[in-house]
Amino acid sequence: TYLSVAPVLSTLWFGA
């Protein structure tokens, strides 16, 4: 679900 992928995508964007 979106709530499951949102934190993951945020990590890829801001953690990269």
N, C-alpha and C positions, 0 to 999 in steps of 0.2 A: 504493500500500500504506500501511498505518498508519505505518510508519517514515518514509514520505515526507511525510505530512500532519501528523504530530505536531509537528515544529519550526515548521511554518507556522501551525498553530493556536495554538501557544504564543506566537508573535510577535503574533498578533492579540489574544490575551487579555492578555498582559503588556506588549505594546508599544503598545497603544492609549492 
